[in-house]
Amino acid sequence: MTIPQEQFDDLLSRTALASLFYYPEVAVDDNEYSLQNDISYCLEPVAGISGEDAERLRVAVGHVIANPTAHRSELLALVIELAPPPTE
């Protein structure tokens, strides 16, 4: 199953938003916060992706939420690898 580029764009937008609202103390300050819930929310647009690729995305998205500066290029490279080539 090929996931459209628009859905990968949605994943990137959701990840950017989640990283904006993340701060390291959130897990300590808010007992209801779960990084895994944020990751699941970010992955919703690409829910049909294969298990191995989904796990790679899950790890990359988690890294970006926690430290966007250090890991955003890793996520972008993965999205470029998994997204279909643009049509002309």
Secondary structure, 3 states (H helix, E strand, C coil): CCCCHHHHHHHHHHHHHHHHHCCCCHHHHCCCCCHHHHHHHHHHHHCCCCHHHHHHHHHHHHHHHHCHHHHHHHHHHHHHHHCCCCCC
